[in-house]
Amino acid sequence: MSDQFEQFFNSDQAHQLLEQMYGSEERERQIDRYRSCMEGYSGQYGKTASIQYFSAPGRTEIGGNHTDHNNGKVLAASIQLDTIAAAANVDSGIISVVSEGYPGMSVINLDDLEPQAGEGGTAALIRGIAHGFQQHGYRIGGFNAYVSSNVLPASGLSSSASFEVLICQILNTFFNGGEMDAVMMSRIGKHAENLYWNKPSGMLDQMACSHGGMITIDFKEPAEPRIERIPGTFEAAGYSLVIVSTGGNHADLTEDYASIPNEMRAVAQAFGVEVCRDLTAEMIYGRLGELRETVGDRAVLRALHFLDENDRVGRQVEAIKAGEWQNVLKYITASGNSSWKWLQNIYQESVSREQGIALTLAITERFIYQLGDGACRVHGGGFAGVILAVLPHAAVAEYRQLIGRTTGTEMFTIRVREIGAVCLNPIL
């Protein structure tokens, strides 16, 4: 199997594909990652000639903070950080997954796909995805997989969605001829996350991980979202996308996350509709006193955030298309300010002594003000995790030094990846 791997990954086609996915400077490092997966697979399950290799990227959110779950618009992109797997189908009717760096094995019997009391993590997600395939009329079957990820967990880069889409792509490739599209993968990933993992997410994360490239998504019709690939890149415009860890994580934040869509919907339901997409600011102003009494001030603020953020995504997209990058930065800054003041997802009320996101944003805002160029905002769900900074290429090294001597947390540069979830074998 080792000789087969070397022949496969050292072809000109493999090199070209890996450079598209990760960049030329990362090619050899990525071959080592896939080799490690292959060796992990053979060590766990034994050698097989039918092994195939899969990748699903993480994602970055550029605009549309907490809009997807109320049928809003988002601007997002897949990134070069990803979850990969070496996998082979088996006749046992059982899915077995080992994740590098995590103890034990997740084993799912396909004869029982109902939610299991007390089951969580990867096992619950795999079960939920297999159930989603069945619910939508797709075929399922057993496979063995060895999985590795460099998508920072619990950080807002969507490590869970990356994993969900990876499992979807494996089932899609082995049992459905690769015919499932990115939207259906996203719907099934959301199904697993909502119903089997109790995470009240929208579809932004799964769509960005499955589709590839920088895209804007309009969820006005959630079952059939409108997707548009956006040309132009921050890198070509002279800017780096930088993710900064703030020292917190997303492990116990389900209630905080759930409060946002729940409060937005409470405002909408006061008007007899389901989501904030069907509201206007004037409707809210017209009944403001009543709403403050019935749903509370924070719910009203979050609904107003949704309305402005939804409009802002459209302006961001037009600015990128026009090459008006200073306007793009202005809208990213406005999005960050709205998340901080109106959406209020910068820190947990119950742990107000720890405000890693707020502190890191303050340090970054001061740096950008002194620099005279750039933008920053909370990244992803918020409350803990990471921020996004957009900086001129030449300023990244100085910013890295600043973060190192102040917060001492991790930061890294991300790039937009044009290829979404993929099985590498057919391409090569």
C-alpha positions as CSV (number, residue, x, y, z in Angstrom):
1,M,0.0,0.0,0.0
2,S,2.9,2.3,0.7
3,D,4.2,2.0,-2.9
4,Q,0.7,2.7,-4.2
5,F,0.5,5.8,-2.1
6,E,3.9,7.2,-3.3
7,Q,2.9,6.6,-6.9
8,F,-0.4,8.3,-6.4
9,F,0.7,11.4,-4.5
10,N,3.9,12.0,-6.5
11,S,2.2,12.3,-9.8
12,D,2.1,15.6,-11.6
13,Q,-1.7,15.6,-11.3
14,A,-1.5,15.2,-7.5
15,H,1.1,18.0,-7.2
16,Q,-1.1,20.3,-9.2
17,L,-4.2,19.4,-7.1
18,L,-2.4,19.8,-3.8
19,E,-1.1,23.2,-4.8
20,Q,-4.6,24.3,-5.7
21,M,-5.9,23.2,-2.3
22,Y,-3.0,24.3,-0.1
23,G,-0.5,26.4,-2.0
24,S,2.8,25.3,-3.5
25,E,4.8,25.9,-0.3
26,E,2.6,23.5,1.6
27,R,2.6,20.6,-0.9
28,E,5.2,18.4,0.7
29,R,3.8,19.0,4.2
30,Q,0.3,17.9,2.9
31,I,1.7,14.8,1.3
32,D,3.1,13.9,4.7
33,R,-0.4,14.5,6.3
34,Y,-2.0,12.1,3.8
35,R,0.8,9.6,4.3
36,S,0.2,9.7,8.1
37,C,-3.5,9.1,7.5
38,M,-2.7,6.1,5.3
39,E,-0.3,4.7,7.9
40,G,-2.9,5.3,10.6
41,Y,-5.5,3.5,8.6
42,S,-3.3,0.4,7.9
43,G,-2.3,0.4,11.6
44,Q,-5.9,0.4,12.7
45,Y,-7.7,-1.7,10.1
46,G,-5.0,-3.5,8.1
47,K,-3.7,-2.9,4.6
48,T,-6.1,-2.6,1.7
49,A,-5.7,-1.7,-2.0
50,S,-9.1,0.1,-2.1
51,I,-8.2,3.0,0.1
52,Q,-9.4,6.5,-1.0
53,Y,-8.4,9.9,0.2
54,F,-10.8,12.7,1.2
55,S,-10.7,16.4,2.2
56,A,-13.2,18.9,3.5
57,P,-12.1,22.5,4.3
58,G,-12.8,24.7,7.2
59,R,-14.4,28.0,6.6
60,T,-14.0,31.7,7.3
61,E,-17.0,34.0,7.7
62,I,-16.4,37.5,6.2
63,G,-19.9,38.9,6.5
64,G,-23.2,37.9,7.8
65,N,-22.6,37.3,11.5
66,H,-25.6,35.2,12.9
67,T,-27.8,35.8,9.9
68,D,-28.2,32.4,8.3
69,H,-30.5,30.9,11.0
70,N,-33.0,33.7,10.3
71,N,-33.0,33.2,6.5
72,G,-30.4,35.9,5.9
73,K,-27.4,36.5,3.6
74,V,-23.8,35.6,4.3
75,L,-20.4,36.1,2.8
76,A,-18.0,33.2,3.5
77,A,-15.2,31.2,2.1
78,S,-13.6,27.8,2.4
79,I,-10.0,27.9,3.6
80,Q,-6.8,25.8,3.2
81,L,-7.1,24.3,6.7
82,D,-9.1,21.1,6.4
83,T,-10.2,17.7,7.7
84,I,-8.8,14.8,5.7
85,A,-9.3,11.0,5.8
86,A,-8.1,7.7,4.4
87,A,-11.1,5.5,4.0
88,A,-12.3,2.3,2.4
89,N,-15.8,0.8,2.1
90,V,-16.6,-2.5,3.8
91,D,-19.5,-5.0,3.7
92,S,-20.2,-5.0,7.4
93,G,-23.0,-2.4,7.6
94,I,-20.9,-0.6,10.2
95,I,-19.1,2.8,10.0
96,S,-15.9,2.9,12.0
97,V,-14.0,6.2,12.4
98,V,-10.7,6.9,14.3
99,S,-9.8,10.5,14.7
100,E,-6.1,11.3,15.1
101,G,-5.3,12.7,18.5
102,Y,-8.6,11.5,20.1
103,P,-9.0,8.3,22.1
104,G,-11.1,5.3,21.0
105,M,-13.1,4.6,17.9
106,S,-16.6,5.8,16.8
107,V,-18.6,2.7,15.7
108,I,-22.0,3.2,14.2
109,N,-24.3,0.2,13.3
110,L,-26.4,1.3,10.3
111,D,-29.3,-0.8,11.5
112,D,-30.0,1.7,14.3
113,L,-29.8,5.3,13.2
114,E,-32.2,6.9,15.7
115,P,-30.6,9.4,18.2
116,Q,-29.0,7.6,21.2
117,A,-29.4,8.9,24.7
118,G,-26.1,10.2,26.0
119,E,-24.3,9.9,22.7
120,G,-22.3,12.9,21.6
121,G,-19.4,14.1,19.5
122,T,-18.3,12.4,16.3
123,A,-20.4,9.3,16.9
124,A,-23.6,11.3,17.1
125,L,-22.7,13.3,14.0
126,I,-21.9,10.2,12.0
127,R,-25.2,8.6,13.0
128,G,-27.1,11.8,12.2
129,I,-25.5,12.1,8.8
130,A,-26.3,8.5,7.9
131,H,-29.8,9.1,9.0
132,G,-30.0,12.2,6.9
133,F,-28.8,10.2,3.8
134,Q,-31.6,7.7,4.4
135,Q,-34.2,10.4,5.0
136,H,-33.4,12.1,1.6
137,G,-33.4,8.8,-0.3
138,Y,-29.6,8.4,-0.7
139,R,-27.8,5.1,-0.2
140,I,-25.6,4.3,2.8
141,G,-23.1,1.5,3.7
142,G,-20.2,0.7,5.9
143,F,-16.7,2.1,5.8
144,N,-13.6,2.4,7.8
145,A,-11.8,5.8,8.1
146,Y,-8.8,7.3,9.7
147,V,-9.3,11.1,10.1
148,S,-7.0,14.0,10.8
149,S,-7.7,17.7,11.0
150,N,-5.8,20.9,11.3
151,V,-8.9,23.0,11.6
152,L,-8.5,24.5,15.1
153,P,-11.2,22.9,17.2
154,A,-13.7,25.0,19.1
155,S,-12.5,28.1,17.4
156,G,-15.2,29.3,15.0
157,L,-13.5,27.9,11.9
158,S,-16.2,25.2,11.7
159,S,-14.2,22.1,12.6
160,S,-17.5,20.3,13.2
161,A,-19.0,21.3,9.9
162,S,-15.8,20.3,8.2
163,F,-16.0,16.8,9.7
164,E,-19.7,16.5,8.8
165,V,-19.1,17.4,5.2
166,L,-16.1,15.0,5.1
167,I,-18.4,12.1,6.2
168,C,-21.0,13.2,3.7
169,Q,-18.4,13.1,0.9
170,I,-17.2,9.6,1.9
171,L,-20.8,8.2,1.8
172,N,-21.4,10.2,-1.4
173,T,-18.4,8.7,-3.1
174,F,-18.7,5.1,-1.9
175,F,-22.4,4.6,-2.3
176,N,-23.9,7.4,-4.4
177,G,-21.6,7.8,-7.4
178,G,-20.6,11.3,-6.2
179,E,-23.9,12.7,-7.3
180,M,-24.8,14.6,-4.1
181,D,-24.3,18.4,-4.4
182,A,-23.0,20.9,-1.9
183,V,-26.5,22.1,-0.8
184,M,-27.7,18.6,0.0
185,M,-24.5,17.9,2.0
186,S,-25.1,21.0,3.9
187,R,-28.7,20.2,4.7
188,I,-27.7,16.7,6.0
189,G,-24.8,18.2,8.0
190,K,-27.2,20.7,9.6
191,H,-29.7,17.8,10.2
192,A,-27.0,15.9,12.2
193,E,-25.8,19.0,14.1
194,N,-29.3,20.2,15.0
195,L,-31.0,16.9,15.9
196,Y,-28.1,14.6,17.0
197,W,-25.7,17.1,18.6
198,N,-28.2,19.7,19.9
199,K,-26.4,22.6,18.2
200,P,-28.9,25.2,16.8
201,S,-26.8,26.2,13.8
202,G,-27.9,27.4,10.3
203,M,-26.3,26.2,7.1
204,L,-23.5,28.8,6.7
205,D,-20.8,26.6,8.0
206,Q,-21.7,23.5,6.0
207,M,-22.2,25.4,2.8
208,A,-18.9,27.1,3.0
209,C,-17.1,23.9,3.8
210,S,-18.8,21.9,1.0
211,H,-18.9,24.4,-1.8
212,G,-15.4,25.9,-2.1
213,G,-14.2,29.4,-2.9
214,M,-15.5,32.7,-1.7
215,I,-19.3,32.7,-1.9
216,T,-22.3,34.7,-0.9
217,I,-25.4,32.7,0.1
218,D,-28.9,34.0,0.4
219,F,-31.0,31.7,2.7
220,K,-34.3,33.4,2.0
221,E,-35.5,29.9,0.8
222,P,-33.5,27.7,3.1
223,A,-34.1,24.5,1.2
224,E,-32.8,26.1,-2.0
225,P,-30.3,28.8,-1.0
226,R,-29.0,31.0,-3.8
227,I,-25.2,30.7,-4.0
228,E,-22.9,33.0,-6.0
229,R,-19.2,32.6,-6.3
230,I,-17.4,35.9,-5.8
231,P,-14.4,36.7,-7.9
232,G,-11.4,38.6,-6.5
233,T,-9.4,37.8,-3.4
234,F,-8.1,39.7,-0.4
235,E,-4.6,38.4,-1.1
236,A,-4.5,39.8,-4.7
237,A,-5.7,43.1,-3.3
238,G,-2.8,43.3,-0.9
239,Y,-4.4,42.0,2.3
240,S,-3.9,38.9,4.5
241,L,-6.8,37.2,6.3
242,V,-5.5,36.5,9.9
243,I,-7.2,34.4,12.5
244,V,-6.3,35.1,16.1
245,S,-7.1,32.7,18.9
246,T,-8.3,34.6,22.0
247,G,-7.7,31.8,24.5
248,G,-11.4,30.7,25.0
249,N,-13.3,27.9,23.3
250,H,-16.8,26.9,22.2
251,A,-17.1,23.8,24.4
252,D,-20.0,24.9,26.7
253,L,-21.6,27.7,24.8
254,T,-24.7,26.0,23.4
255,E,-27.1,28.1,25.5
256,D,-25.4,31.3,24.5
257,Y,-25.6,30.4,20.8
258,A,-29.2,29.3,21.1
259,S,-30.2,32.5,22.7
260,I,-29.4,34.5,19.5
261,P,-31.7,32.7,17.0
262,N,-34.3,32.2,19.7
263,E,-34.5,35.9,20.6
264,M,-34.4,37.0,16.9
265,R,-37.3,34.6,16.2
266,A,-39.2,35.9,19.3
267,V,-39.2,39.4,17.7
268,A,-40.3,38.0,14.4
269,Q,-43.1,35.9,16.0
270,A,-44.5,39.1,17.7
271,F,-45.4,40.1,14.1
272,G,-46.8,36.7,13.1
273,V,-43.8,35.7,11.0
274,E,-41.1,33.1,11.8
275,V,-37.8,34.9,11.0
276,C,-36.3,38.3,11.0
277,R,-35.9,38.2,7.2
278,D,-39.6,39.1,7.1
279,L,-39.2,42.3,9.2
280,T,-38.1,45.9,8.7
281,A,-36.7,48.4,11.1
282,E,-39.8,50.5,10.8
283,M,-42.0,47.6,11.8
284,I,-39.9,47.2,15.0
285,Y,-39.8,51.0,15.7
286,G,-43.6,51.1,15.4
287,R,-44.1,48.6,18.2
288,L,-40.9,49.3,20.2
289,G,-42.5,49.9,23.6
290,E,-44.5,46.7,23.4
291,L,-41.5,44.6,22.2
292,R,-39.3,45.9,25.0
293,E,-41.9,44.6,27.4
294,T,-42.6,41.2,25.8
295,V,-39.3,40.0,24.3
296,G,-36.8,42.4,26.0
297,D,-34.3,45.0,24.8
298,R,-31.5,42.5,23.9
299,A,-33.8,40.6,21.5
300,V,-34.8,43.9,19.8
301,L,-31.1,44.8,19.5
302,R,-30.3,41.4,18.0
303,A,-33.1,41.8,15.5
304,L,-31.9,45.2,14.4
305,H,-28.4,43.7,14.0
306,F,-29.8,41.1,11.7
307,L,-31.5,43.7,9.5
308,D,-28.4,45.9,9.1
309,E,-26.0,42.9,8.8
310,N,-28.2,41.4,6.1
311,D,-28.1,44.6,4.0
312,R,-24.3,44.9,4.7
313,V,-23.5,41.6,3.1
314,G,-25.0,42.8,-0.2
315,R,-22.8,46.0,0.0
316,Q,-19.7,43.9,0.7
317,V,-20.3,41.7,-2.3
318,E,-20.8,44.7,-4.6
319,A,-17.6,46.4,-3.2
320,I,-15.5,43.2,-3.8
321,K,-16.9,42.9,-7.4
322,A,-16.0,46.6,-8.0
323,G,-12.5,46.2,-6.4
324,E,-13.4,48.8,-3.8
325,W,-11.4,47.3,-1.0
326,Q,-11.5,50.2,1.3
327,N,-15.3,49.9,1.3
328,V,-15.0,46.2,2.0
329,L,-12.8,46.9,5.0
330,K,-15.4,49.6,6.2
331,Y,-18.2,47.0,6.0
332,I,-16.1,44.4,7.9
333,T,-15.5,47.0,10.6
334,A,-19.2,47.9,10.8
335,S,-20.1,44.2,11.0
336,G,-17.7,43.8,14.0
337,N,-19.1,46.9,15.7
338,S,-22.6,45.7,15.3
339,S,-21.8,42.2,16.7
340,W,-20.1,43.8,19.7
341,K,-22.8,46.4,20.5
342,W,-26.1,45.0,19.2
343,L,-25.7,41.3,18.7
344,Q,-23.7,41.1,21.9
345,N,-21.8,37.8,21.2
346,I,-18.3,39.0,22.3
347,Y,-18.3,37.4,25.8
348,Q,-20.5,35.4,28.1
349,E,-22.5,37.3,30.6
350,S,-22.0,34.5,33.1
351,V,-18.2,34.8,32.8
352,S,-17.7,38.5,32.4
353,R,-14.3,38.5,34.1
354,E,-12.9,36.6,31.0
355,Q,-13.3,38.7,27.9
356,G,-10.6,37.3,25.5
357,I,-12.4,38.3,22.3
358,A,-13.1,41.9,23.6
359,L,-9.5,42.3,24.7
360,T,-8.0,41.0,21.5
361,L,-10.3,43.1,19.4
362,A,-9.3,46.2,21.5
363,I,-5.6,45.5,20.9
364,T,-6.2,44.9,17.2
365,E,-8.4,48.0,16.7
366,R,-5.6,50.2,18.3
367,F,-3.1,48.6,15.9
368,I,-5.3,49.2,12.9
369,Y,-6.0,52.8,13.9
370,Q,-2.3,53.5,14.2
371,L,-1.6,51.7,10.9
372,G,-4.4,53.5,9.1
373,D,-5.4,50.4,7.2
374,G,-7.2,47.1,7.9
375,A,-10.3,45.8,9.7
376,C,-11.2,43.3,12.4
377,R,-14.3,41.6,13.8
378,V,-15.4,38.6,15.9
379,H,-15.3,35.5,13.8
380,G,-18.0,32.9,13.7
381,G,-20.5,32.3,16.5
382,G,-18.7,34.4,19.1
383,F,-18.6,34.4,22.9
384,A,-15.2,32.7,22.8
385,G,-12.8,31.5,20.2
386,V,-11.2,33.7,17.5
387,I,-11.3,37.0,15.8
388,L,-10.6,37.8,12.1
389,A,-8.2,40.6,11.2
390,V,-7.7,41.9,7.6
391,L,-4.3,43.5,7.4
392,P,-1.9,44.7,4.7
393,H,0.6,41.9,3.9
394,A,3.5,44.0,5.2
395,A,1.8,44.6,8.6
396,V,1.3,40.9,9.5
397,A,4.8,40.3,11.0
398,E,4.5,43.4,13.3
399,Y,1.0,42.3,14.3
400,R,2.2,38.8,15.1
401,Q,4.8,40.3,17.4
402,L,2.2,42.5,19.1
403,I,-0.1,39.5,19.8
404,G,2.8,37.5,21.0
405,R,3.9,40.0,23.6
406,T,0.3,40.9,24.7
407,T,-2.1,38.0,24.7
408,G,0.5,35.3,23.9
409,T,-2.1,33.4,21.9
410,E,-1.9,31.7,18.5
411,M,-2.5,33.4,15.2
412,F,-2.2,32.2,11.6
413,T,-2.8,33.4,8.1
414,I,-5.6,31.8,6.1
415,R,-6.2,31.7,2.4
416,V,-9.3,31.1,0.4
417,R,-9.4,27.6,-1.0
418,E,-11.3,27.2,-4.3
419,I,-11.9,23.5,-4.0
420,G,-14.6,22.4,-1.5
421,A,-15.2,18.9,-0.2
422,V,-13.5,16.4,-2.4
423,C,-12.5,12.8,-2.9
424,L,-9.0,13.1,-4.4
425,N,-8.9,9.7,-6.2
426,P,-11.2,10.4,-9.1
427,I,-9.4,13.7,-9.9
428,L,-6.1,12.0,-10.0
